Amino acid sequence: MVTAQPYLYLCDGSYQRINTDIIGKNENGGILMNLDGQVVGILGPDTKNADSSTLNGVGISEIGGLVNALASRTSLPYFGILGKDVTDALSKELNMPKGVIVMQVEEGSPAMENGIQATDVITSLDGSEVESMQDYMAILRDRKPGDTISVSLWRKGKSEYKETKVNITLAKR
């Protein structure tokens, strides 16, 4: 059985998880194929539960561009955050702007070096609106290491969010 589950959040990306009931050792991985022999996913150990004996992964359509970039040895831009979508409901409930909330900033990343903090909400990159991690990833995909991008973000103050702008030079991943 295969089911789509919540997203797998990684640095500078989020990918819809595929959960399976395929039994495998924690260090195993592989590919998931449909009945027509087409590769539809890449499987690996359960990243949320190290004791799990089932393999889980991501759909190939989610990571096709990443796989192609790696296969062609293309350098990928590195910003350095783990983020999640600020949904309409969350935005209204917490009175925060819609965008991508920074859950974590990787140590030594361009984001950290330029003062990005956990709980900042990124609302645009280079003037393009960011309402989801998919928007964020699409904008980064069109950039290369060494590019400088302007970031509009909102930071929580004592009682409200205030807009801040910063320029960040992307590193090489």
C-alpha positions in Angstrom: 0.0 0.0 0.0 1.2 3.5 -0.8 -0.2 6.7 0.6 0.7 10.4 0.3 1.4 12.0 3.7 2.5 15.4 5.0 5.6 17.0 3.6 9.2 16.1 4.2 11.0 19.3 5.1 14.6 19.6 4.1 17.0 22.5 3.7 15.6 24.9 1.0 12.8 22.5 0.1 9.7 20.5 1.0 8.5 17.4 -0.7 5.4 15.3 -0.3 6.2 12.1 1.5 5.1 8.7 0.2 4.5 6.2 2.9 4.5 2.5 2.1 4.2 -0.8 3.9 7.3 -2.1 2.1 9.5 -3.8 4.7 13.2 -2.9 4.6 16.3 -2.3 6.7 16.9 1.2 7.9 19.9 1.6 5.6 18.0 0.3 2.5 16.5 2.3 -0.2 15.3 1.9 -3.8 12.8 2.9 -6.4 9.0 2.6 -6.4 7.5 1.6 -9.8 4.0 1.6 -11.0 2.4 -1.4 -12.9 3.6 0.0 -16.2 7.3 -0.1 -15.0 7.6 3.6 -14.7 9.6 5.0 -11.7 7.2 7.0 -9.5 9.3 7.4 -6.4 12.6 7.1 -4.6 12.5 5.2 -1.3 14.6 5.3 1.8 14.3 4.7 5.5 11.6 6.5 7.5 13.2 9.8 8.5 10.7 10.4 11.3 11.0 7.1 13.0 14.5 5.5 13.1 13.0 2.3 14.6 10.6 1.8 11.7 11.1 -1.2 9.4 9.1 0.3 6.5 10.5 2.3 3.6 9.2 5.7 2.7 10.2 8.3 0.2 9.3 11.1 -2.2 7.5 11.1 -5.6 9.8 11.4 -8.6 7.6 14.3 -9.9 8.5 16.2 -6.7 12.3 15.9 -7.1 12.7 15.4 -10.9 14.4 18.8 -11.3 16.7 18.1 -8.4 17.7 14.7 -9.8 18.4 16.2 -13.3 20.5 19.0 -11.7 22.5 16.5 -9.8 22.9 14.2 -12.8 24.2 17.0 -14.9 26.5 18.2 -12.1 24.8 21.6 -12.0 25.6 23.6 -8.9 22.6 24.3 -6.8 22.0 27.6 -5.0 22.0 27.4 -1.2 20.0 29.8 1.0 19.9 27.7 4.2 16.5 27.5 5.8 13.9 24.9 6.7 10.5 26.5 6.1 6.8 25.8 6.1 3.8 27.4 4.5 1.9 29.9 6.5 -1.7 28.9 5.6 -4.6 31.2 5.4 -6.0 29.8 8.7 -2.6 30.2 10.5 -2.2 33.7 9.1 -5.6 34.7 10.5 -5.3 32.9 13.8 -1.9 34.2 14.7 -2.2 37.5 12.9 0.9 36.9 10.8 1.7 37.5 7.1 1.2 34.8 4.6 4.4 33.4 3.2 7.0 30.9 4.4 7.8 30.8 8.1 11.4 30.0 8.9 11.4 26.9 11.2 15.2 26.6 11.3 18.3 28.3 9.9 21.3 26.2 9.1 24.5 27.1 10.8 26.9 28.9 8.6 24.4 29.3 5.8 23.9 32.6 3.8 20.6 33.0 5.7 22.3 32.8 9.1 25.2 35.1 8.0 22.6 37.7 7.0 20.5 37.6 10.1 17.5 35.5 9.1 16.0 34.0 12.2 13.5 31.2 13.1 10.0 32.6 13.1 10.7 35.2 10.3 8.2 35.0 7.5 9.6 35.3 4.0 7.0 37.0 1.7 9.1 37.7 -1.4 12.3 36.9 -3.1 13.6 39.4 -5.8 10.2 41.0 -5.9 8.4 37.7 -6.6 5.7 36.8 -4.1 6.4 33.8 -1.9 3.2 32.2 -0.5 4.5 28.6 -0.2 7.6 26.5 -0.1 6.8 25.6 -3.7 7.0 29.3 -4.6 10.3 29.6 -2.6 11.8 26.5 -4.3 10.7 27.7 -7.8 12.4 31.1 -7.4 15.6 29.4 -6.0 15.6 27.0 -9.0 16.0 29.9 -11.3 19.1 31.3 -9.5 22.6 30.1 -9.3 25.3 30.2 -6.6 26.8 33.7 -6.4 23.5 35.4 -7.3 22.4 38.1 -4.8 18.7 38.1 -4.1 16.6 40.6 -2.2 14.5 39.1 0.5 11.4 40.7 2.0 10.5 39.2 5.4 8.4 40.0 8.4 9.8 39.7 11.9 7.8 39.4 15.1 8.3 42.3 17.4 6.9 42.8 20.9 3.3 42.9 19.6 3.3 42.8 15.8 5.2 41.8 12.7 7.4 44.4 11.0 8.8 44.2 7.5 12.5 43.9 6.9 14.5 43.7 3.7 17.9 42.1 3.3 20.1 41.1 0.3 21.6 37.6 0.4 24.3 36.2 -1.8 23.5 32.5 -2.5 26.2 30.0 -1.8 26.9 26.7 -3.6 25.3 23.5 -2.2 
